[in-house]
Amino acid sequence: MVDDYTAKMTELIELMRLIGNDTQQCEVKECKRKISSTITDTLSAFSNGSGGWIILGLSEKNGFTPVEGFDARAMQEALSQACEKMTPVVRPVIVTCPFEGANLVFARIDEMLPRDKPCFTTALGPHGGSFIRTGDGDRRMTSYEVDRLIEEHLQPTYDLDIVPDATTDDLDPQLVAGLLARVREQHPRVFADRDGIDVLLDLQVLRHDDSDESEVGGILRPTLAGLLALGRYPQKFYPRLGISIAVFPGTSRDDVFRGDERLVASKSVVGSIPVMIDDAVDSLMRWIGAKKPDYPPLVLREAIANALTHRDYSPDARGTQVHISVFTDRIEITNPGGLYGMVTHDVLASPHPVTGAPFVSTRNQFLFTLLESTPYPGGGFVNPEGGDGYQRIAAALREAGIEPATTRNDINTFTMTITKQRTMANSSPGDVVKAIMTVLERHSAMSVKEIMRELQLTPLAATSGMRELMKEGRVARVKFADDPAQRYRLKG
């Protein structure tokens, strides 16, 4: 067990030495005489984010080397005591690991379940003592972010909000007919002999608006869920509840701000959720090549459907679109609102050990249920198999020989990134070395982060490849006065 942690710690230190600073996932503290005063900030940040690693007894300013005179036993106990100062109490794995003739303290902090967030320093309270990881540092969370985490301890019901001024005429008759036919087929004992309006009321597509006293019982109006799933034009009432697509000329958003570069294409997609999914996928297929696409259409469809289904529909988020950014090497799909309920990064990718299905926890439970029976205009249904979209994405990418989708989750947004490149993780070390040399030939100098991003390499592959090049003397370190990042260039 300790050997496994030692290997992981050594891998992280090698990566940080190459990069020149600690990372989003790993925080280094010297702690020569006493525990760092900011250790509770890091415990909070990792618990509220996607988890991370802490290494005590390592000096960043001295090139990530062991601190002379570090007392590993005392600092391990001090770290345990710091964990007790948190609400909820943090329960990490803490071990002492040997490294270059010294002992370091190494701890793994797991992400807390959303229902347990925010994790904060007890003495400071949730609004003063809650932190989140940003880059290689810890940032105090805003009151808005803390309030959102606390709010999501209960099941949100924003999808049940009545849409003011909307009526049954704002629903698409074709989509409504398809929904009714589907639920009557699925649940004949419940819906087969029921009137259409009664079924729509039971499904929470419609609700009585009791605020209109001129109507006995209240006028029938669509709910937000009903309008999004079945509406003719939901953006009539919520103009930003759509999709924006931007096609960039390179691998970075910065490319459009340099020289004469402009977006290759851009588009706003509107309509009901099934219409938006269809239109967005059709547009992407035209831009990336439908005859021999770099991305499986099923993957794009599922990823966009997930973004629209699970996004945040609270009043504060209704002014934010789902964003699709197309780069030359990847597609990023970002929706407002992070993961919800029992779902964390680890849970998202792990099917149930017995059933093989994923654990499902949905922010918008009425919209989610509606979309299981909501038809696409051209046939098929938006979410006919329930909450296994992520597993279908993973299977389709494996079949296409493309590396798994990556996800980035924070309090405000969730991003899925799909790369068109073939899996580098399965490449031989020699292939990785050649790929790094090829990319360095095109640039005067690059940081390891830039190489990882351009080649879609894992940290381990990038570290191993760069270490091999350094050992062979084919790469040299270079440092620019106005740039704090450690960079590398080809020799010769």
C-alpha positions in Angstrom: 0.0 0.0 0.0 2.7 2.5 1.0 4.7 1.5 -2.1 1.7 2.5 -4.3 1.5 5.9 -2.6 5.2 6.4 -2.9 5.1 5.7 -6.6 2.2 8.2 -7.0 4.0 10.9 -5.0 7.2 10.4 -7.0 5.2 10.8 -10.2 3.6 14.0 -9.0 6.9 15.5 -7.9 8.6 14.7 -11.2 5.7 16.4 -13.0 6.0 19.5 -10.8 9.7 19.6 -11.3 9.2 19.6 -15.1 6.4 22.2 -15.0 8.1 24.4 -12.4 5.2 24.8 -10.0 2.5 22.8 -8.1 -0.7 21.9 -9.9 -4.4 22.0 -9.8 -4.4 18.5 -8.3 -1.4 18.7 -6.0 -0.4 21.3 -3.2 3.1 21.4 -1.8 3.9 22.8 1.7 7.3 23.1 3.4 6.0 22.8 7.0 9.6 22.7 8.5 8.7 23.8 12.0 4.9 23.9 12.0 1.9 23.1 9.8 1.1 25.7 7.2 -1.5 28.3 8.3 -3.3 27.8 5.0 -3.5 24.0 5.1 -7.2 24.3 6.0 -7.8 26.4 2.9 -6.4 23.5 0.8 -8.4 20.9 2.7 -11.5 22.9 1.9 -10.6 23.5 -1.7 -9.9 19.9 -2.6 -13.0 18.7 -0.7 -15.2 21.2 -2.5 -13.6 20.5 -5.9 -12.5 17.3 -7.5 -10.1 16.1 -4.8 -6.3 16.3 -4.8 -3.0 15.5 -3.2 -1.0 17.3 -0.4 2.7 16.8 0.0 4.3 18.1 3.2 8.1 18.5 3.7 8.9 19.6 0.1 10.3 23.0 -0.9 8.8 24.5 -4.1 11.3 27.4 -4.1 14.2 25.0 -4.0 13.1 23.0 -7.0 10.8 20.5 -5.2 13.5 19.0 -3.0 13.0 17.7 0.6 13.2 20.2 3.4 16.1 19.7 5.7 15.1 18.9 9.3 11.4 18.0 8.4 9.7 16.0 11.1 7.3 13.7 9.2 5.7 12.1 12.3 4.9 15.5 13.9 3.5 17.0 10.7 1.4 13.9 10.0 -0.2 14.4 13.4 -0.6 18.1 12.8 -2.4 17.4 9.4 -4.7 15.0 11.1 -5.6 17.7 13.7 -6.2 20.3 10.9 -8.7 17.9 9.3 -10.7 17.9 12.6 -11.1 21.7 12.3 -13.2 21.3 9.2 -17.0 20.9 8.8 -17.7 18.3 7.7 -14.5 16.7 9.1 -12.1 15.7 6.3 -11.0 12.0 6.4 -8.0 11.7 4.1 -5.6 8.9 3.6 -2.3 10.2 5.2 1.0 8.2 4.8 4.7 8.8 5.3 6.6 8.1 2.1 10.4 8.0 1.5 11.8 10.3 -1.2 15.5 11.0 -2.0 16.7 10.0 1.5 14.0 11.8 3.4 10.5 11.1 4.6 7.6 13.2 3.3 3.9 13.3 4.4 1.6 12.4 1.5 -2.2 12.8 1.8 -5.1 12.1 -0.6 -8.1 14.4 -0.1 -11.3 13.0 -1.8 -14.0 15.2 -3.2 -17.0 15.3 -0.9 -20.5 14.4 -2.0 -22.5 17.5 -3.2 -24.9 17.0 -0.2 -21.9 17.5 2.2 -20.5 20.6 0.5 -19.4 23.2 1.2 -16.5 22.0 3.4 -15.3 24.9 5.4 -13.0 25.8 8.4 -15.4 25.5 11.3 -14.2 28.6 13.1 -14.8 30.8 10.0 -18.2 29.5 9.0 -19.3 28.5 5.5 -19.2 32.0 4.0 -15.8 32.9 5.4 -14.1 29.5 5.4 -15.1 27.8 2.2 -12.4 27.6 -0.6 -12.2 26.2 -4.1 -9.1 25.2 -6.2 -8.2 27.6 -9.0 -5.1 26.9 -11.0 -2.4 26.0 -8.5 -3.9 27.9 -5.6 -6.9 28.1 -3.3 -9.6 30.8 -3.7 -12.2 31.8 -1.2 -15.6 31.0 -2.5 -18.1 33.8 -3.2 -21.3 34.1 -1.2 -23.2 33.1 -4.4 -21.1 29.9 -4.8 -21.6 29.0 -1.1 -25.4 29.6 -1.3 -25.7 27.5 -4.4 -24.0 24.5 -2.7 -26.2 24.9 0.4 -29.3 25.2 -1.8 -28.6 22.0 -3.6 -28.8 20.0 -0.3 -32.5 19.7 -1.3 -34.0 18.6 -4.6 -34.3 21.7 -6.9 -37.8 22.2 -8.5 -37.0 25.0 -10.9 -38.1 22.8 -13.8 -41.6 22.9 -12.3 -41.8 26.7 -12.4 -44.9 28.0 -14.3 -43.9 30.1 -17.3 -45.8 33.4 -17.0 -47.8 34.4 -20.0 -47.2 31.1 -21.8 -50.3 29.0 -22.8 -51.0 25.6 -24.3 -50.6 27.2 -27.8 -46.9 27.6 -27.1 -46.5 23.8 -27.2 -45.6 22.0 -30.4 -48.6 19.7 -31.3 -46.3 17.2 -33.1 -44.0 16.8 -30.0 -47.0 16.7 -27.7 -48.7 13.9 -29.8 -45.5 11.9 -29.8 -45.1 12.2 -26.1 -48.7 11.1 -25.4 -48.4 8.2 -27.7 -45.1 7.1 -26.1 -46.3 7.2 -22.5 -49.5 5.5 -23.3 -47.5 2.7 -24.9 -45.0 2.6 -22.0 -47.6 2.7 -19.2 -51.0 1.6 -20.6 -52.6 0.9 -17.2 -51.9 4.5 -16.1 -52.4 6.6 -19.2 -54.1 4.6 -22.0 -57.7 5.8 -21.3 -56.8 9.2 -19.9 -57.6 12.5 -21.6 -54.5 14.3 -23.1 -54.8 17.3 -20.9 -55.0 15.1 -17.8 -51.9 13.2 -18.9 -50.0 16.5 -19.5 -51.0 17.7 -16.0 -49.8 14.4 -14.4 -46.5 14.6 -16.2 -46.1 18.3 -15.0 -46.0 19.6 -18.6 -48.9 21.8 -17.6 -50.0 23.3 -14.3 -52.9 25.5 -13.2 -51.8 29.1 -12.7 -53.8 30.1 -9.6 -52.6 33.7 -9.9 -55.1 34.4 -12.7 -58.3 34.9 -10.7 -60.4 35.4 -13.9 -60.2 31.6 -14.6 -61.9 29.1 -12.4 -59.2 26.8 -11.1 -56.5 28.9 -12.8 -55.4 29.1 -16.4 -53.4 26.2 -17.8 -49.8 27.2 -18.4 -46.7 25.2 -19.4 -44.0 24.5 -16.8 -40.4 25.2 -17.6 -39.9 21.5 -18.1 -42.9 21.2 -20.4 -41.9 24.3 -22.5 -38.2 23.1 -22.8 -39.2 19.6 -23.9 -42.2 20.3 -26.0 -42.3 24.1 -26.8 -42.5 25.7 -30.2 -40.0 28.4 -29.2 -39.1 28.5 -25.5 -36.7 31.4 -26.2 -39.7 33.6 -26.6 -39.8 33.6 -22.8 -36.2 32.7 -22.0 -34.0 34.1 -24.8 -30.8 32.7 -23.4 -31.9 29.1 -22.8 -30.3 27.9 -26.0 -27.0 26.8 -27.4 -24.1 28.9 -28.8 -21.6 27.3 -31.1 -18.2 28.8 -31.9 -15.7 27.2 -34.3 -12.1 28.4 -33.6 -9.2 28.4 -36.1 -6.7 26.7 -33.8 -6.4 25.0 -30.5 -7.0 28.0 -28.2 -9.5 30.7 -27.7 -6.7 33.2 -27.8 -6.2 32.5 -31.5 -9.1 34.7 -32.4 -7.5 37.7 -30.7 -4.2 37.5 -32.5 -3.6 39.3 -35.7 -6.4 38.9 -38.3 -7.7 35.6 -37.0 -11.5 35.3 -36.7 -13.9 32.6 -35.7 -14.4 30.1 -38.6 -18.1 30.0 -37.8 -20.6 30.7 -35.1 -24.3 29.9 -34.6 -27.0 30.3 -32.0 -29.3 27.3 -31.8 -32.9 27.7 -30.5 -36.1 25.7 -30.1 -37.2 22.9 -27.8 -34.5 20.5 -26.5 -35.1 17.8 -29.2 -35.0 20.4 -31.9 -31.8 22.1 -30.5 -30.0 18.7 -30.2 -30.9 17.9 -33.8 -29.8 21.3 -35.2 -26.6 21.4 -33.1 -25.5 18.0 -34.3 -26.3 18.7 -37.9 -24.3 22.0 -37.7 -21.3 20.2 -36.2 -21.4 17.5 -38.8 -21.3 20.1 -41.6 -18.3 21.8 -40.0 -16.2 18.8 -39.1 -17.1 16.6 -42.1 -20.1 14.3 -42.1 -18.7 11.7 -44.6 -15.8 10.7 -42.4 -16.4 12.5 -39.1 -13.6 12.9 -36.6 -16.2 12.5 -33.8 -19.0 9.8 -33.6 -22.3 11.6 -34.1 -23.8 9.5 -31.3 -21.2 11.0 -28.9 -22.0 14.5 -29.8 -25.8 13.9 -29.5 -25.5 12.3 -26.1 -23.1 15.0 -24.8 -25.4 17.8 -25.9 -28.5 16.1 -24.6 -26.7 15.7 -21.2 -25.8 19.3 -21.1 -29.3 20.5 -21.8 -30.9 18.0 -19.5 -28.7 18.5 -16.4 -27.8 22.2 -16.7 -28.8 24.7 -14.0 -32.2 26.2 -14.7 -32.4 28.3 -11.6 -33.4 32.0 -12.2 -29.7 33.1 -11.7 -28.6 30.8 -14.5 -31.4 31.4 -17.1 -29.3 34.1 -18.7 -26.5 31.6 -19.6 -26.4 29.4 -22.7 -24.9 26.0 -23.2 -21.6 26.7 -25.0 -20.1 24.4 -27.7 -16.5 25.3 -28.6 -15.0 23.6 -31.6 -11.2 23.6 -31.9 -8.9 21.9 -34.4 -8.2 19.1 -31.9 -11.3 18.8 -29.7 -14.8 19.9 -28.9 -15.8 21.3 -25.5 -19.4 21.3 -24.4 -20.0 23.5 -21.3 -23.3 23.9 -19.4 -24.1 26.1 -16.3 -24.2 24.2 -13.1 -21.8 21.5 -11.8 -22.5 17.9 -11.0 -25.4 17.3 -8.7 -26.5 15.1 -5.8 -24.6 11.8 -5.4 -22.7 12.3 -8.7 -19.0 13.1 -8.5 -16.2 12.6 -11.1 -15.5 9.1 -9.9 -19.2 8.1 -9.8 -19.9 9.5 -13.3 -17.4 7.1 -14.9 -18.2 4.1 -12.7 -21.3 1.8 -13.4 -23.2 0.1 -10.6 -21.2 -3.0 -9.6 -24.3 -5.2 -9.8 -26.6 -3.8 -12.5 -23.8 -2.3 -14.7 -25.9 0.9 -15.0 -24.5 4.2 -13.7 -25.7 5.8 -10.5 -28.2 8.5 -11.5 -28.8 11.7 -9.6 -30.5 14.5 -11.6 -31.0 18.1 -10.8 -34.1 18.5 -13.0 -36.0 15.3 -12.3 -39.3 16.3 -14.0 -37.5 17.5 -17.2 -35.3 14.3 -17.1 -38.4 12.1 -16.9 -40.2 14.0 -19.7 -37.2 13.6 -22.0 -37.3 9.8 -21.6 -40.5 9.9 -23.7 -39.9 13.1 -25.7 -39.5 12.3 -29.5 -37.1 13.8 -31.9 -38.9 15.5 -34.9 -37.3 12.9 -37.2 -37.9 9.8 -35.0 -36.4 8.3 -31.9 -36.4 9.7 -28.4 -34.2 12.1 -26.5 -33.3 9.9 -23.6 -35.0 6.5 -24.0 -32.6 4.5 -21.8 -32.5 6.8 -18.8 -29.3 8.1 -17.2 -26.7 6.1 -19.0 -25.6 8.7 -21.5 -22.1 8.9 -20.1 -21.6 5.2 -20.5 -22.9 5.3 -24.1 -20.4 8.1 -24.8 -17.5 6.1 -23.3 -18.5 2.9 -25.3 -18.8 4.8 -28.6 -15.4 6.5 -28.1 -13.7 3.1 -27.3 -15.2 1.6 -30.5 -13.9 4.5 -32.5 -10.4 4.2 -31.0 -10.6 7.7 -29.5 -9.4 8.4 -26.0 -12.1 8.8 -23.3 -13.9 12.1 -22.9 -12.5 14.3 -20.1 -14.7 16.3 -17.7 -14.1 19.4 -15.7 -16.5 20.2 -12.9 -16.8 23.3 -10.7 -19.7 24.9 -8.8 -20.8 27.1 -11.7 -20.1 24.9 -14.8 -19.6 21.4 -16.1 -17.5 20.8 -19.2 -17.0 17.7 -21.3 -14.1 17.6 -23.7 -14.0 15.2 -26.6 -10.8 14.9 -28.6 -10.5 13.6 -32.1 -7.0 12.3 -31.6 -6.4 8.6 -31.2 -5.6 7.3 -27.7 -2.0 8.4 -26.8 -2.2 6.3 -23.6 -1.9 3.2 -25.6 1.1 4.4 -27.6 4.6 3.1 -26.9 7.0 5.3 -25.0 9.0 5.8 -28.2 5.9 7.2 -29.9 5.4 9.7 -27.1 9.0 10.8 -27.3 8.7 11.3 -31.1 5.4 13.2 -30.7 7.1 15.6 -28.1 10.0 16.1 -30.4 7.7 16.8 -33.4 5.8 19.5 -31.5 9.0 21.1 -30.1 10.2 21.4 -33.7 7.3 23.7 -34.4 7.9 26.0 -31.4 10.9 27.8 -30.1 10.1 26.7 -26.5 7.1 25.1 -24.7 6.1 24.3 -21.2 5.0 20.7 -20.2 1.5 22.0 -19.8 1.4 23.2 -23.4 2.8 20.0 -24.7 0.3 18.0 -22.7 -2.6 20.1 -24.1 -1.4 20.0 -27.7 -0.7 16.3 -27.8 -3.5 15.3 -25.4 -1.0 13.5 -23.2 -1.6 12.3 -19.7 0.7 13.8 -17.0 2.5 10.4 -16.7 3.1 10.1 -20.4 4.4 13.7 -20.7 6.6 13.3 -17.7 8.1 10.0 -18.9 8.7 11.3 -22.4 10.3 14.5 -21.3 12.5 12.7 -18.8 13.7 10.4 -21.5 14.6 13.4 -23.8 16.4 15.1 -21.0 18.4 12.0 -20.1 19.4 11.7 -23.8 20.5 15.3 -23.9 18.1 16.2 -26.7 16.1 18.8 -24.8 17.3 21.8 -22.8 15.6 23.9 -20.1 15.0 27.5 -20.9 13.6 30.4 -18.8 12.4 33.7 -20.0 12.6 36.8 -17.7 8.9 37.8 -18.3 7.5 34.2 -18.1 7.4 32.3 -14.8 6.8 28.9 -16.5 9.6 26.4 -17.0 10.0 25.8 -20.7 11.9 23.4 -22.9 13.5 23.5 -26.4 15.3 21.1 -28.7 19.0 21.2 -28.5 21.2 21.6 -31.6 
